């Protein structure tokens, strides 16, 4: 089996983000998109917490004091 770039990528997982970009020849990420994933996760985490505290199910389990 030929040792190609993908095998190298799998063996060198410490530098995964750099390796993926290098292997796929991706352009650099624009600054306005760098923290997009964090923003999405934060939004849905807060939305879930809000839903948990303001539904009849939450009142039944007493996770929120009325």
MILO-524836 format. One record per residue: x, y, z of N, C-alpha, C in turn. Coordinates in nm, 4 decimals. Layout:
<rec n_px="X" n_py="Y" n_pz="Z" ca_px="X" ca_py="Y" ca_pz="Z" c_px="X" c_py="Y" c_pz="Z"/>
...
This chain:
<rec n_px="0.0846" n_py="-0.1197" n_pz="0.0000" ca_px="0.0000" ca_py="0.0000" ca_pz="0.0000" c_px="0.0884" c_py="0.1250" c_pz="0.0000"/>
<rec n_px="0.0567" n_py="0.2157" n_pz="-0.0839" ca_px="0.1346" ca_py="0.3381" ca_pz="-0.0966" c_px="0.1042" c_py="0.4317" c_pz="0.0211"/>
<rec n_px="0.2073" n_py="0.4935" n_pz="0.0767" ca_px="0.1888" ca_py="0.5850" ca_pz="0.1887" c_px="0.1500" c_py="0.7223" c_pz="0.1342"/>
<rec n_px="0.0213" n_py="0.7462" n_pz="0.1228" ca_px="-0.0250" ca_py="0.8742" ca_pz="0.0685" c_px="-0.0523" c_py="0.9747" c_pz="0.1804"/>
<rec n_px="-0.0988" n_py="1.0924" n_pz="0.1436" ca_px="-0.1232" ca_py="1.1982" ca_pz="0.2414" c_px="-0.2296" c_py="1.1640" c_pz="0.3426"/>
<rec n_px="-0.3286" n_py="1.0857" n_pz="0.3036" ca_px="-0.4355" ca_py="1.0525" ca_pz="0.3972" c_px="-0.3854" c_py="0.9617" c_pz="0.5088"/>
<rec n_px="-0.2994" n_py="0.8667" n_pz="0.4748" ca_px="-0.2406" ca_py="0.7798" ca_pz="0.5771" c_px="-0.1561" c_py="0.8634" c_pz="0.6719"/>
<rec n_px="-0.0809" n_py="0.9586" n_pz="0.6170" ca_px="-0.0014" ca_py="1.0474" ca_pz="0.7015" c_px="-0.0930" c_py="1.1256" c_pz="0.7960"/>
<rec n_px="-0.2047" n_py="1.1733" n_pz="0.7431" ca_px="-0.3011" ca_py="1.2477" ca_pz="0.8240" c_px="-0.3535" c_py="1.1633" c_pz="0.9397"/>
<rec n_px="-0.3863" n_py="1.0374" n_pz="0.9129" ca_px="-0.4388" ca_py="0.9508" ca_pz="1.0178" c_px="-0.3354" c_py="0.9225" c_pz="1.1255"/>
<rec n_px="-0.2105" n_py="0.9135" n_pz="1.0865" ca_px="-0.1046" ca_py="0.8830" ca_pz="1.1838" c_px="-0.0631" c_py="1.0042" c_pz="1.2648"/>
<rec n_px="-0.0835" n_py="1.1229" n_pz="1.2159" ca_px="-0.0409" ca_py="1.2459" ca_pz="1.2833" c_px="-0.1617" c_py="1.3263" c_pz="1.3282"/>
<rec n_px="-0.2382" n_py="1.2732" n_pz="1.4177" ca_px="-0.3638" ca_py="1.3376" ca_pz="1.4583" c_px="-0.3446" c_py="1.4548" c_pz="1.5528"/>
<rec n_px="-0.2263" n_py="1.4725" n_pz="1.6082" ca_px="-0.2028" ca_py="1.5843" ca_pz="1.6997" c_px="-0.2235" c_py="1.7180" c_pz="1.6295"/>
<rec n_px="-0.1854" n_py="1.7230" n_pz="1.5029" ca_px="-0.1971" ca_py="1.8465" ca_pz="1.4264" c_px="-0.3160" c_py="1.8383" c_pz="1.3317"/>
<rec n_px="-0.4268" n_py="1.7878" n_pz="1.3797" ca_px="-0.5404" ca_py="1.7564" ca_pz="1.2926" c_px="-0.5912" c_py="1.8775" c_pz="1.2140"/>
<rec n_px="-0.6132" n_py="1.9907" n_pz="1.2803" ca_px="-0.6713" ca_py="2.1037" ca_pz="1.2078" c_px="-0.5773" c_py="2.1521" c_pz="1.0978"/>
<rec n_px="-0.4502" n_py="2.1569" n_pz="1.1274" ca_px="-0.3540" ca_py="2.1982" ca_pz="1.0254" c_px="-0.3447" c_py="2.0930" c_pz="0.9153"/>
<rec n_px="-0.3457" n_py="1.9673" n_pz="0.9548" ca_px="-0.3317" ca_py="1.8585" ca_pz="0.8581" c_px="-0.4483" c_py="1.8548" c_pz="0.7602"/>
<rec n_px="-0.5693" n_py="1.8738" n_pz="0.8104" ca_px="-0.6863" ca_py="1.8709" ca_pz="0.7227" c_px="-0.6762" c_py="1.9826" c_pz="0.6203"/>
<rec n_px="-0.6434" n_py="2.1020" n_pz="0.6661" ca_px="-0.6319" ca_py="2.2146" ca_pz="0.5741" c_px="-0.5215" c_py="2.1898" c_pz="0.4718"/>
<rec n_px="-0.4109" n_py="2.1332" n_pz="0.5166" ca_px="-0.2995" ca_py="2.1072" ca_pz="0.4258" c_px="-0.3351" c_py="1.9963" c_pz="0.3271"/>
<rec n_px="-0.3985" n_py="1.8926" n_pz="0.3775" ca_px="-0.4322" ca_py="1.7779" ca_pz="0.2931" c_px="-0.5360" c_py="1.8144" c_pz="0.1873"/>
<rec n_px="-0.6348" n_py="1.8919" n_pz="0.2252" ca_px="-0.7426" ca_py="1.9268" ca_pz="0.1331" c_px="-0.7156" c_py="2.0545" c_pz="0.0540"/>
<rec n_px="-0.6043" n_py="2.1210" n_pz="0.0856" ca_px="-0.5696" ca_py="2.2480" ca_pz="0.0204" c_px="-0.6822" c_py="2.3503" c_pz="0.0345"/>
<rec n_px="-0.7321" n_py="2.3654" n_pz="0.1559" ca_px="-0.8407" ca_py="2.4598" ca_pz="0.1810" c_px="-0.7864" c_py="2.6012" c_pz="0.1959"/>
<rec n_px="-0.8629" n_py="2.7003" n_pz="0.1560" ca_px="-0.8198" ca_py="2.8384" ca_pz="0.1782" c_px="-0.8329" c_py="2.8734" c_pz="0.3262"/>
<rec n_px="-0.7638" n_py="2.9762" n_pz="0.3721" ca_px="-0.7758" ca_py="3.0150" ca_pz="0.5127" c_px="-0.9179" c_py="3.0621" c_pz="0.5451"/>
<rec n_px="-0.9587" n_py="3.0418" n_pz="0.6688" ca_px="-1.0921" ca_py="3.0818" ca_pz="0.7137" c_px="-1.0924" c_py="3.2318" c_pz="0.7405"/>
<rec n_px="-1.1950" n_py="3.2987" n_pz="0.6933" ca_px="-1.2069" ca_py="3.4425" ca_pz="0.7172" c_px="-1.2284" c_py="3.4687" c_pz="0.8654"/>
<rec n_px="-1.1812" n_py="3.5823" n_pz="0.9132" ca_px="-1.1923" ca_py="3.6155" ca_pz="1.0553" c_px="-1.3368" c_py="3.6182" c_pz="1.1038"/>
<rec n_px="-1.4288" n_py="3.6634" n_pz="1.0197" ca_px="-1.5681" ca_py="3.6730" ca_pz="1.0643" c_px="-1.6325" c_py="3.5360" c_pz="1.0838"/>
<rec n_px="-1.5728" n_py="3.4273" n_pz="1.0315" ca_px="-1.6294" ca_py="3.2936" ca_pz="1.0456" c_px="-1.5543" c_py="3.2072" c_pz="1.1461"/>
<rec n_px="-1.4453" n_py="3.2568" n_pz="1.2048" ca_px="-1.3608" ca_py="3.1724" ca_pz="1.2897" c_px="-1.4344" c_py="3.1153" c_pz="1.4097"/>
<rec n_px="-1.5179" n_py="3.1931" n_pz="1.4754" ca_px="-1.5857" ca_py="3.1447" ca_pz="1.5963" c_px="-1.7320" c_py="3.1105" c_pz="1.5700"/>
<rec n_px="-1.7664" n_py="3.0807" n_pz="1.4460" ca_px="-1.9053" ca_py="3.0509" ca_pz="1.4111" c_px="-1.9566" c_py="2.9283" c_pz="1.4854"/>
<rec n_px="-1.8769" n_py="2.8222" n_pz="1.4920" ca_px="-1.9205" ca_py="2.7009" ca_pz="1.5586" c_px="-1.9490" c_py="2.7272" c_pz="1.7065"/>
<rec n_px="-1.8624" n_py="2.8035" n_pz="1.7722" ca_px="-1.8833" ca_py="2.8358" ca_pz="1.9135" c_px="-2.0122" c_py="2.9146" c_pz="1.9317"/>
<rec n_px="-2.0388" n_py="3.0092" n_pz="1.8431" ca_px="-2.1611" ca_py="3.0891" ca_pz="1.8529" c_px="-2.2851" c_py="3.0019" c_pz="1.8379"/>
<rec n_px="-2.2821" n_py="2.9089" n_pz="1.7444" ca_px="-2.3966" ca_py="2.8202" ca_pz="1.7229" c_px="-2.4193" c_py="2.7320" c_pz="1.8443"/>
<rec n_px="-2.3134" n_py="2.6731" n_pz="1.8962" ca_px="-2.3254" ca_py="2.5859" ca_pz="2.0131" c_px="-2.3767" c_py="2.6644" c_pz="2.1327"/>
<rec n_px="-2.3222" n_py="2.7832" n_pz="2.1565" ca_px="-2.3682" ca_py="2.8661" ca_pz="2.2684" c_px="-2.5158" c_py="2.9001" c_pz="2.2549"/>
<rec n_px="-2.5581" n_py="2.9357" n_pz="2.1352" ca_px="-2.6979" ca_py="2.9729" ca_pz="2.1134" c_px="-2.7916" c_py="2.8569" c_pz="2.1469"/>
<rec n_px="-2.7623" n_py="2.7388" n_pz="2.0943" ca_px="-2.8517" ca_py="2.6256" ca_pz="2.1174" c_px="-2.8430" c_py="2.5738" c_pz="2.2603"/>
<rec n_px="-2.7277" n_py="2.5891" n_pz="2.3246" ca_px="-2.7167" ca_py="2.5514" ca_pz="2.4654" c_px="-2.8068" c_py="2.6413" c_pz="2.5494"/>
<rec n_px="-2.7989" n_py="2.7716" n_pz="2.5259" ca_px="-2.8831" ca_py="2.8653" ca_pz="2.6015" c_px="-3.0305" c_py="2.8453" c_pz="2.5701"/>
<rec n_px="-3.0617" n_py="2.8197" n_pz="2.4443" ca_px="-3.1999" ca_py="2.7952" ca_pz="2.4047" c_px="-3.2541" c_py="2.6717" c_pz="2.4760"/>
<rec n_px="-3.1756" n_py="2.5668" n_pz="2.4837" ca_px="-3.2160" ca_py="2.4446" ca_pz="2.5530" c_px="-3.2350" c_py="2.4688" c_pz="2.7011"/>
<rec n_px="-3.1461" n_py="2.5450" n_pz="2.7616" ca_px="-3.1593" ca_py="2.5759" ca_pz="2.9036" c_px="-3.2864" c_py="2.6559" c_pz="2.9291"/>
<rec n_px="-3.3143" n_py="2.7521" n_pz="2.8431" ca_px="-3.4345" ca_py="2.8328" ca_pz="2.8578" c_px="-3.5590" c_py="2.7459" c_pz="2.8446"/>
<rec n_px="-3.5595" n_py="2.6574" n_pz="2.7468" ca_px="-3.6725" ca_py="2.5672" ca_pz="2.7265" c_px="-3.6909" c_py="2.4769" c_pz="2.8471"/>
<rec n_px="-3.5798" n_py="2.4289" n_pz="2.9004" ca_px="-3.5861" ca_py="2.3396" ca_pz="3.0162" c_px="-3.6509" c_py="2.4081" c_pz="3.1359"/>
<rec n_px="-3.6232" n_py="2.5363" n_pz="3.1533" ca_px="-3.6725" ca_py="2.6066" ca_pz="3.2715" c_px="-3.8119" c_py="2.6664" c_pz="3.2557"/>
<rec n_px="-3.8683" n_py="2.6666" n_pz="3.1365" ca_px="-3.9964" ca_py="2.7340" ca_pz="3.1162" c_px="-4.1017" c_py="2.6465" c_pz="3.0492"/>
<rec n_px="-4.1028" n_py="2.5190" n_pz="3.0796" ca_px="-4.2036" ca_py="2.4285" ca_pz="3.0247" c_px="-4.2738" c_py="2.3562" c_pz="3.1384"/>
<rec n_px="-4.3931" n_py="2.3040" n_pz="3.1143" ca_px="-4.4628" ca_py="2.2277" ca_pz="3.2181" c_px="-4.3811" c_py="2.1084" c_pz="3.2676"/>
<rec n_px="-4.3021" n_py="2.0485" n_pz="3.1804" ca_px="-4.2183" ca_py="1.9371" ca_pz="3.2227" c_px="-4.1164" c_py="1.9825" c_pz="3.3271"/>
<rec n_px="-4.0624" n_py="2.1020" n_pz="3.3084" ca_px="-3.9672" ca_py="2.1557" ca_pz="3.4051" c_px="-4.0364" c_py="2.1802" c_pz="3.5387"/>
<rec n_px="-4.1592" n_py="2.2286" n_pz="3.5341" ca_px="-4.2320" ca_py="2.2520" ca_pz="3.6584" c_px="-4.2610" c_py="2.1198" c_pz="3.7289"/>
<rec n_px="-4.2892" n_py="2.0161" n_pz="3.6519" ca_px="-4.3168" ca_py="1.8848" ca_pz="3.7106" c_px="-4.1939" c_py="1.8300" c_pz="3.7816"/>
<rec n_px="-4.0766" n_py="1.8519" n_pz="3.7240" ca_px="-3.9533" ca_py="1.8025" ca_pz="3.7854" c_px="-3.8911" c_py="1.9029" c_pz="3.8806"/>
<rec n_px="-3.9548" n_py="2.0182" n_pz="3.8944" ca_px="-3.9105" ca_py="2.1232" ca_pz="3.9863" c_px="-3.7681" c_py="2.1694" c_pz="3.9570"/>
<rec n_px="-3.7342" n_py="2.1819" n_pz="3.8289" ca_px="-3.6031" ca_py="2.2358" ca_pz="3.7944" c_px="-3.6057" c_py="2.3875" c_pz="3.7953"/>
<rec n_px="-3.7256" n_py="2.4434" n_pz="3.8003" ca_px="-3.7393" ca_py="2.5881" ca_pz="3.8010" c_px="-3.8389" c_py="2.6248" c_pz="3.9100"/>
<rec n_px="-3.8009" n_py="2.7154" n_pz="3.9959" ca_px="-3.8900" ca_py="2.7582" ca_pz="4.1036" c_px="-3.9812" c_py="2.8687" c_pz="4.0529"/>
<rec n_px="-4.1117" n_py="2.8465" n_pz="4.0622" ca_px="-4.2070" ca_py="2.9481" ca_pz="4.0172" c_px="-4.2214" c_py="3.0574" c_pz="4.1189"/>
